[in-house]
Amino acid sequence: MAIEQLSSSQAQALFDILTHHEAYAEIQALKKPQAIASFGAPLQPERPSASSSSPLIQTLLDKFIYNLPGIRDVSQDFWTRNISGLVSALADANLSESYDKGSIGIRKTLSTAIASVVEYVSRGTLGGFPKTPLQNADRRYDASNPDDVTTAWDDFLQQIIYGDMLDRMFAKAAQTDQLSDHESIVQAVHEYVFVMSNLIATRMGSFLHYILIISPRGQSMLPLLNRANNMLPYFLIRQTLKVGNAASMLSGMMKLILAKMNLSTVTTWFGGATSDSGMNLLQQIISTVLGWDVSALEKRAVAVEKDQASPSKELLETLRTYCARGLDEQQVYRTRSEAESISLVIIILDDSSKSTDLSDEQHALALDYIAIRLAIRDRQELINILCHHQPDLLTSSVREAVSAYEPIIRALHKAVDLSGGVSDLQAFLTDLIGISKVDDNSKQSNLPTVEDYCRLLKKHQGSSHRFIHQVLKNGKNLTEWYHDYAFHATAQYRQKLSPRDTSDTLSGTAAGDFTSHLEGLVATLPAQEKSVVLDEINKHADFLSSLTLGSTTSMKTAISNLSAGKSEMTHGPGIYLYKWQALMDETPITPATAHGPVRNGKSESVRDATGVDTDGVKKGGKAGPNRGTDQAVLTAPDVSHVVRLLVPMFRQVLATINDN
């Protein structure tokens, strides 16, 4: 079999397609119990990695998570009992689908975000980052110059993956907590990270702006964050962290967060058996925050039931019954609705031999009723799993994790002012929530900009620098543990093979070490199918080139605006944001009318519904989807043949790599 020679741009495009679709497919599959049961190690240690149902995620866990300080010391029971139990319980709960609710839910928003991270990290580790000689190792970079900042980012990656930048950064951070004392390349990279966010370091700049302002769910998630922030007992936490003895401090924190105050707690003191009943502070916060949502949603459900224009109580009860059905049963309804372009409401009523003769107003209220009832059920299920599950898997998971991290916590307590760190965190969250609040009547011109979030991060960057400085200066063991891990993590991006010429790719990354696997996949195709696949690959390569140019232009604009003190960018740079938005846009949604086309995430009616908070007030999506800033006319080409023909074989290659 002759190997199909791919150009660098073709290899990069094919790699992008396969990882994009595989990452999202694996994340999506985790909502099914059978995917959890076949996930493999560490949830099922007896199952070989090669047979995992999630080979891409498994690859990243092997490379980055299992050897993370603290996590590497947890017991096997932590994975097989606690984590596996929690994930399985969430899968069994059959949380609602966006298709049924007529809007993009919080779970869909988060799952697509995670998928966009997984695909990027996986491409870096599977293909590697190409090693190229530095033009000038002693070059000084101007952090206010957009060209210098983007060049500094590329040079920084070269030096941290293949050079000694990691050692130099650790050494300098141990000496000072001032960014201005670092090398100019590090200062310039700070500008890049604030604007772009590399998604590994606390999701900064345009990412924060995107999820809280651009995303229709952003303003709906903000009240949850605000309520949780208000309920945290910061004063008690700070006072406990000030205790000089590490063991006493740790014991006090565990009692504060995890102790359950109920009748069984009292009887235990008199010799009674211990019990998992009741809730601790962590669970009280979860239950209270979600409980507020349930109360608001219940009021809306009652309002629909009492509305004279609503369908009959019998029909509403039929719709309510659907919400409690199992995943497989509900999927039958969805499949038929999508195939026949008939509203889910009509499909449910028709299957139950109920009248489907609804007016447009009745149909709209019925769709709203299903969405409300599904939202109520989701929150009740989460409360049951996280707060009332027997045995209490959440509390035991936290206890085991704290036990594994005890040496790290003790070292941190000795090296760092943890009480001051909590104050810094509280101040940041308060400012973040404050800047993100959007009035119901706010126009797009008055919305927070990307630059506003970058300046917020700059305002609080000193807190993180002080923390890192204290750790590296006073915590010898901590420094050694995390230096070794950082060295291990960056080594995962080194290419093992000599790179080919990448002059025809805009980013110069191509597919690296994975290129031969991609060429092998294409070579297995018959001539006719190969021609169609290569045509789709070429179109996607052109699309990636345009997307990268647009993102780079946006990046430079943001850096220039920060230097000039401007605040005008309503959409931030980042290809990953476009990919994230694309996944949400592709989400199928039930027709808005009894008989009509299936909608998707970019339909105006869906975006309007997604922006509605639990109280029924529209709060999100005022800035519109992320199609601005040099990406306005870009539409991803059709790559359905590539996905259908090569993704299954791509999974087999991943399984082989995991097995080795």
Helices and strands as residue ranges (DSSP letters): H 8-29, H 33-37, G 49-51, H 55-60, I 61-65, G 71-73, H 76-77, I 78-83, H 84-92, H 98-101, H 106-127, H 146-162, H 165-175, G 179-181, H 184-196, H 205-209, I 210-214, H 218-231, H 234-241, H 246-258, H 263-269, H 281-306, H 313-323, H 327-340, H 344-351, H 360-387, H 393-404, H 406-415, H 418-436, G 444-446, H 450-474, H 476-491, G 512-514, H 515-523, H 527-564, H 575-585, E 588-589, E 599-600, H 604-610, H 640-659
